Structure formats: structure tokens, C-alpha cells
């Protein structure tokens, strides 16, 4: 079993549907999520994370929006981690860096 989880921006996108890949409730999802925001949120939650900007979400075809590789933490499910990341991004409310 892998020791990491991949987090794609589509998992947290409020404007995306569940069929598009959103994995958190729309009420908890941030307005937008970028690889940089996910990386910053993971690090502020004390999770080890690494950005992979040249990777794309398989459901989006050739899109290369990137992904974040997050090391698993004992006792933390993927669903719980995604909700924590969404909450952290909404809480900080920082726009993506340019």
C-alpha cells in the first residue's frame, strides 16, 4: 500500500460536480484551488507535501493543472484529509500566487 495520497485541484473545486471529481461537499469547498494553495494548506496542517505541477488529473484528459503528493499520516483518512485541506484553503482565503 502506498505511503502517499495524490490531491488534484479538481478534488476541491467548488465549481466542479462530483462527476467531475470533486470529493468534498460543495458547502465546504473553496471557490478555487490551485496546486500552490493545496501545498501551502498541507504544509500549514503539518503534512509533508510535494508539488508535481507537470501532472494532470486523468479525468481532464491532457490538462496539466498539477497535483500534490501528500504523505499519509496515521489515523487520517483521505476523505478527512481532503476536508481539512478544503477548510484550510477557505480559512486562509489567500489568492493563488502569480
N, C-alpha and C positions, 0 to 999 in steps of 0.2 A: 504494500500500500504506500502511495507517495507521501512524502513528508511536507507537501505544499499544496496550495489551492490557487488556481488562477482566477482572477477577478477582472472581468471585462466591463467597460463603461456601460454597456447595454444592460448589465445586471441591475444597475442602479438608476437607469434613465426614467424619469417620471413621465416623459412623453412617449415612451415605448410601452407596448402592451405585454402581457405575459407571453403571448405567442411570439413576440419579437425578442424575448429573452429576459425581460425584467423579472427579478427574483425577490423583490421586496414589495410590500404594499405601496400603492401609489401615494397614499397619505404620508408615508414615511420617506418616500424617495425624494432626493434633492432635485431641483429644477433641471440641472445638468450635472454630469460628472465626467471628468477627464482623467486620464492616467495620472497626471500630476496631482490632482485633488485626491484621488484614491490612495496614491503613495503617501502623501502628507498625512491623510487621515489614519492610515495604517500605522505609520511611524508615531503619531501622537497617541495612539492607543497602545503603544509598546509592542507592536507586532513587527517582526522582521519582514521587510518587503523590498522588492526589487522591480523596477520598471522594465518592461520589454516593449518599447514603442514601435518596433517594426513588425509586431504580430497583429493579426486580425481575428475578430470573432467569426467562427466558422459559418454562422447563420447569415452573416452580412456579405458573403462572397469574398471579393477581392479587397474589401475595405481594410485598411491598416490603421485602425484607431488605437491600437496598442492594448496591452493588458498588464496587470500587476501580479507578480508571483509572490504570494504571502505564505510564509512558513506556518504550518499548523501549530496550534497551541493546545495542550492537553485540556480536555473538558470543554472545548469551544467548538460547537458545530459550525458547519459552513453557513447555514441559514442565520444563526445568531451573529456570526462574524459579519455577514453582509448587512444585517440590520444595524449593527454597531457602526460600520463604516458609513452607511447612509445617514445615520443620526449625527455622526461626527462632521460630515461634509455640510449638512444642513446647519449645524450649530456654529461652525466657523464661518460659513457664508462667504468664504473668500472666492473671488472670481478666479478663473484659471489664469495662470501666468502667461504672458505674451512674449 
